[in-house]
Amino acid sequence: MNLSHLYYFKKLAEVQHYTRAAQELFIAQPTLSAAMAQLEKELGAPLFVKHTRAVKLTSYGQDFYRYVDLALSNLDTGISLVEQRAGLRRTTVRIGAIYAVQDLDWAQALKDFRDSEERATTLDIRQDRTPVLLNDLKEGRYDVVFTGAPSEDSSVVSVPWNAFNLTLAVNRQHPLASRTSISLAQLRPYHILSYAAHSSMYHAPGTLEGLFDRYGLDPDLSYSDSITMCSLVSVDPTAIALVVDSYVLRSFDDLAYLRVEGVPAGFHQTFFCYRNDLQAPDVVQRFVDFFRANAPSTLSQVVSPAAAAAL
């Protein structure tokens, strides 16, 4: 099986358009078409269904893509490590992050790291949800991730990064908008939006699990992120939402935010996570060392099983 054909397949599966995929691969479209036909012949199964110029993955193609993506990611990681040991220095750090963590302090830390590097360094930053980020870190798609919960994998070190307060978001036309704070017990008469029971916000240590039962609250736990809830509150003067306070909330001018009384400051902890079971490229190791040294939280709070040995 031709390795180039696997790279072609991965690109076409992601772009789902022959012309665009060929352009991004810098090859002719007939070359791409012939490669996919050869690949399907070797596998004995159709990988794509054509829709005019666009294509979609078949069920065979979806299964094949998962393994090709993982294999090529591992191959790229192996190439980077060999290049490093041969004296060729990698200059890119692949970073995954939840939206909430990307505040000005985080951005300043990234800038300070790049300024500390002798060579120009690229930070490839992508956003996703905590479970996806931790899975992609384990599978080698990221070098480091910033998450809303620690990893339960012993090969991943989870360092507390920053913590956020719990706040009540209300529409400025809501009667509660004139207040600056409120207790959870005082929220019993209201219909409250909050995070889904499967989310990291709900289950992570010190967050919402058990809090609602303690105060007799029955919130609508249908939401996985603060942006969705705040968007709904911004268009509904009767809606309120218990959310984790972060910079993303400041984009809603028509919302007011109330301090939640009786809830400790730093209610929700975020984490800086990296693997310690592989030899990292030099630039990644420097990034890890820099962010461990500059974490707003103390390193004594490291929570992963492997952390004690790693420090």
N, C-alpha and C positions, 0 to 999 in steps of 0.2 A: 504494500500500500504506500503510495507516494505521500511524503510528509507535506509537501506543498499543497496537495489536494486537501489535506485536513485543515490547513490554514485557510484555503479558499472556502471550504465548507463552513467553517466557523464564521467567517466574514459574511457570507451570503445568508446564513441562518440569522445573524443579528440585523443585517440591513434589510433583508427580504426584498431585494430589488437587484436584478442582474446588472443593469447598467451602472447603478451607483456602487455596487460591490466591486465590479471590475475597475471602476475609476479609483476607488480607494486602495485596491490591490496593485494598481499600476500595470494591469494586464488587459489584453483585448477581451471583449465579451465572448467571442467564439471560443477562446482558450478556457474561460471559466465554464462555459456550457459543456465543453468536451470533458473537462476535468470532473464535473459533477456527474455526467453520464457514465464515465469510467468508474467513479466511486460507487454509484448505484449498482453497476454491473458486478463489481467485486463483492458487494454486500448482498446482492440478490434481493434488494428491497428498495422501493421508492422512498426518497428522502424529502422531496419537495412536491407540492401541488402548485401548478402554474395558474395565475390569475392575470391574464394579459401580460404586462411587463413585471408585475409583482409575483412573489412566490410565498408560500406558507409551508412550514414544516409539517410533514405527516407525523403520525404517532411514532413510526420508526425513526424519523428524523429528530423528533424531540428527545427520544431515548439516547440516540447516538450523540446529539449535541452535548448532553450533560457530561458524558465521558470524554468527548473530544476537548471540551472546554477545560476540564480538570487536567487532562493529560498534557495539553499544550501549556497550561499555566505552570504545571510542575516542571515541564521541559524548560520553559523560559527561566524559572527560578534556578534550575540546575546550570543552565548556560551562564547566568549571572554569577553564580558562585564560582564556577570554573574560571570565568574571565577575571574575577577578583583575585583568585589564587595565582593566576598567570600574570598578574600585575596590571590588568585592565580594570579601572575603577568605575563602578556604577555610580551614577550621580542622581538617580531618581529614588524618592521614597514614596511608596504607594500607601495612601492614607484613606481610611474610611471613617465617617463620622456621622453621628446623629445631628440633626439641625440645631437642637437646643444648645449644644456645647460650643457652637461656633460664634462666641462673643468676641468683644474687642481684646480681652486678655488672651484668649486663645490665638487670635490672629497676630497679636503682638509677639507671642511666644514663637509662632512659626517664622515671623520676620527675623526675630533675634537669632533663631537657629540658622537661617539662610545667611545672615550677616556674619555668623561665626565660621562659616565654611570657607576654606581657601579656594575651592573651585565653585563655579556656578552650579547650584543644586536645584533640581526640579522637584516640586511637591505635587504629585498627582492626587488630587483630593476628590472624593466622591461621597455622596450622601445616601444613607439607607437606614432601615430600622435595626435595632439592636440584634435581634436573632439572626438576621441576614448577615450583618457585619461580622458577628462572631463565627458564623459558619464559613464565610469567605476568608476570614483570617486563617482558620484551621486548614482550609483547602489551598492556601497559598496565593489567593488573589490580592491580599493586602499584606503589607509589612507590619502595620500598626493600625489599630482602630480605637476610636473614642466612642464609648457606649453608655447606655443608661442602666446597665447591670453588669456585674462581674461574670466572667466565664466560669463554668463548672468543670472545665477540662483542666487536668493537672499539668498539661504541657503549655498552658497559657497563663502568663502573669497578668494580674489585674491590679493596677495601681489607682487608688482614688485620685481623681483629677480635680473636680470642682463640685460644689453642692448648690442646689437651688431651693428656694422657699416655696411652700404651697401658698397659693393665692386664689381669691375668688374673683373671677371675671364677670362683670355685669354690664349690660347696656347702659349708657349714660342716661337713658330715659327711665330706667328701672328705679323704683323707690329706694333700693339699697345703695344707689350710686352716690348718695349724699354722705354716706358713712366712709370712714377710713379703715375700720376693722370690724370683724364679726366672729362669734364663736361658732363651732360646729353645731352645738346644741340649738342655736338660734336659727339654723338652716332647716330644721325639721319640716316647717310648713311649705317649703319650696321644692319645685321640681328641678333637680340638679343634673347637669351633664358631667360625666367624668370618664376616666380611662377604663378600657375593657379589662375584664378579669384576667385575660391571657397576656396582657401587656407587661413590659418590664417595669413601668411606673407602678403598677398595682402590686406586683409580687416581690420586687426588689426589697432588701432589708430596710426597714424604717419607713416604708411608704404606705400605701393605702389599704393593704390587706388587714382586715379586722377593724380598721378605723371607723368605717361606716356602721358596723354592727354596734360598736361601743357607744356611738352617739345616736343610734336609732334612725339612721338615714337610709333611704332607699333610692339611690341615684340611678340614672340611666347610664349603664356601663356599656356603651355601644361604640366608643371612640378610641382610636389608637394614637392620636396625636393632638397637641394643643392647637395647632393651626385650624384644624377642622372645627373644633369646638368653639374657638373664638370667632370664626367666620359665622357660625350659626347664631351666636349671641349677638354679634354686631348687626344682624338683620332682624332680630326678634327682641323687642323691648321687654318681654316677659321672661326671657331665658337667662340662666346663670350657669357658670361652669367652674368646678374646682380643677385648677390646672397648676402645673409647675411653672413658676415664674422664670422667664428667660428673655433674652433680647428679642426673640421672634414675636413676643406679645406686643412690643412697642410699635409694630406696624399697623395696629388697629386704633385709629384716632377716636373712634366712637365708643370705646370701652373704658370703663373705670375698673381699678383693681383694689380689692380690699385685703388687708392683712388678716390671716386666719389666726385667731387667738387660741392659745393653748397648744399650738403645734410648734415644735422646736425649729429654730432657724437651721438652714441647711437640710431641709426635709428630704430632698432627693439627691443622692450621690451619683455622679458620673465617674467613668473609669477610663483609664488609658491602658490598653491591652496589647500585648505582644507575645509571640511564641519564644520559648526558651529551649526548644528541643532541636533546633537547627542552627547551624552556623550562619549568622546574618551577614550580609554584605557590610563593608566598613561604614558606608554612609548611613545605613539603617541602624547599626550599633551606636553610631554617634548620635543619631536622632533619639534613640531610646535613652541613652545616658543623659542627654540634654534635658529631655522632658521629665525624666525621673528626678533630676536635680532641681527642676523648676516647677514641679507640681504645686499648685496652691494648697493641697492637702498634704498631711505629713505621711511619709513613707512607712511609718509604724502602723498605719491602717491598711497596709496591703492585705488583700483578702484571699487570693488564690492559694491553693495548696502548695504550689511550687515556689511561691514568692519568697519564703523565708530563706530557702537555699540560694535563690537568685540574687539576693541583696548582699 
